[in-house]
Amino acid sequence: VQLQASGGGLVQAGGSLRVSCAASGRTFSRYCMGWFRQAPGKEREFVAAISWSGGTTYYADSVKGRFTISRDNAKNTVYLQMNSLKPEDTAVYYCAADLTSTPSSPAGGRWSFVRAAHPLEYEYWGQGTLVTVSS
């Protein structure tokens, strides 16, 4: 699986930005996707995740109500719409694919916030896209 993130940039506080992640190499509609971010000097942290169908989503408390994760399985793309951005949202944003959690796997039946938020659940990662929010 190859993941290509794009859409990052510079935005003022209170503004909006949408980042995208295009996937290739496997049946996109059969696996879960996640977004993580890493700010300078900090550890990578979970942002949001979405199930294979898009029917279930999870968010970190820090972005809940401001960010929306979605996917278009026909375009093999997952999106992260970011609204009301804050300077503390500044980070490199990474998309990741969890190929273990599928509609027909035991792991898929156990997919939960705890699993979705853990980086080790994801086998493939994109290269990251930088989002900078100015105050």
Secondary structure, DSSP 8 states (H G I E B T S, - for coil): -EEEEE--EEEETT--EEEEEEEESS-GGGSEEEEEEE-TTS--EEEEEE-TTS--EEE-TTTTTTEEEEEETTTTEEEEEE-S--GGG-EEEEEEEESS--TTSHHHHT--HHHHT-GGG-SEE---EEEEEE-
